[in-house]
Amino acid sequence: MHLTIAHISPIMSLIAGVLILIMPRLLNFIVAIFLILNGLLGLGLLKWLHF
């Protein structure tokens, strides 16, 4: 299975959703990290990951 940028965003969403269910107090922190990583992936700034 080849992971591409298109696969990373849904995986990040799933992880963020589970973390929010487990630890609702960290909602702001989890959402902020998700948005930053999603933005970096969308701009192509994380190409060094070689997915």
Secondary structure, DSSP 4 states (H G I P E B T S, - for coil): ----HHHHHHHHHHHHHHHHHH-GGGHHHHHHHHHHHHHHHHHTTTGGG--
